[in-house]
Amino acid sequence: MSGVASPTSPRKRILETARDLFHERGIRAVGVDAIAAAAGSNKMTLYRHFNSKDDLIVACLRSFASDADRIWSEIESANPGDKMAQLRAWVVMAAQCVASDERGCDFANAAVELTESDHPARIVIEEFKAIQRYRLATLCRDAGIAEAELLADTLSLLVEGARASRQSVGPNGPSAGFIRSAEAVIDSFAKANAGGVTVSSM
Amino acid sequence: MSGVASPTSPRKRILETARDLFHERGIRAVGVDAIAAAAGSNKMTLYRHFNSKDDLIVACLRSFASDADRIWSEIESANPGDKMAQLRAWVVMAAQCVASDERGCDFANAAVELTESDHPARIVIEEFKAIQRYRLATLCRDAGIAEAELLADTLSLLVEGARASRQSVGPNGPSAGFIRSAEAVIDSFAKANAGGVTVSSM
């Protein structure tokens, strides 16, 4: 983010500035004038690159989604072939996201603010969350968990909850226990596996 | 909520209307003019009862908090003396909140929208969440769970996550598994108890 001239294109500067401001202050709290000014640009240039504020919101969410793709790639390349290690690395990465960022998930936050069911951002939010859920369930299955979908959904709820809680009550609330909660849950699913029983019948 | 005359006081009508509109559409998306009009009142009357929109937001949150107090009382009176039954009733009640309301927790939503660290709503949000956490941890301890704080925090994260997820991706996302996730977690903590081992060492 910058208010000074930089060699990046106006479109890129506006997009990066909007990402930062929406993330820090919320989507409705930030207007296009403030974004254009903070990007060292103007409203006319902003509207040349993005047809509307909604269009800019969608572009920001797609950009956040590509950050998530990069994190998945890092988890895989740091733990090649070891799916259980990748699952535990996912927990560590999620814990880092929770601890380092008081503002939570940009997609969940956008869903709170953009309540119109036909808002163009909603399909991007749903797609993003569906992809994360699919990747996590696939990882749980590949890690040998019998109840892979339930474990993936449980871990999804824990991380969504940790990011929401961090935002409501700060880092010393329930989110402080995220990593212990998530590891205890993974252990109990893996143990249920080993015992040949399902978690839901424990 | 009503736009027609009713025997309730103007203050109460405005408060109930604001609760409904903030809940449905979000806090920043709804202005005081819209609230006054929907309450069959006017801005001057609204400002006679509430000094500012922020004052009205705080009053709405305190009103939501008293709803939560009532739910706790219902859980206790429906399961007198049986703390484990109360804990399982809490899960059922939380699942009902998740399933019946696409808009999630008003306190978590307010935290997403009101990003200013000195906003007067933030202390109300923090107090509310701290009380819920304390009550849940006390219930887990009274139900005989050794790692009561960790179970309470895990359940808190699950319900926060379920409400956030319900809002982002609807009722068929990970929140659909909330009740199974929460019950599996309670069972594994109770089982760890019985085995004389701590969950974190499982």
Interface residues (C-beta under 8 A of the other chain):
Chain A: E24 R25 G26 R28 A29 R103 G104 C105 F107 A108 N109 A111 V112 E113 T115 I125 E126 K129 A130 R133 E149 L150 A152 D153 T154 S156 L157 L158 V159 E160 G161 A162 R163 A164 S165 Q167 S168 V169 G170 G173 P174 S175 A176 G177 F178 R180 S181 E183 A184 V185 D187 S188 K191 V199 S200 M202
Chain B: E24 R25 G26 R28 A29 R103 G104 C105 F107 A108 N109 A111 V112 E113 T115 I125 E126 K129 A130 R133 E149 L150 A152 D153 T154 S156 L157 L158 V159 E160 G161 A162 R163 A164 S165 Q167 S168 V169 G170 G173 P174 S175 A176 G177 F178 R180 S181 E183 A184 V185 D187 S188 K191 V199 S200 M202
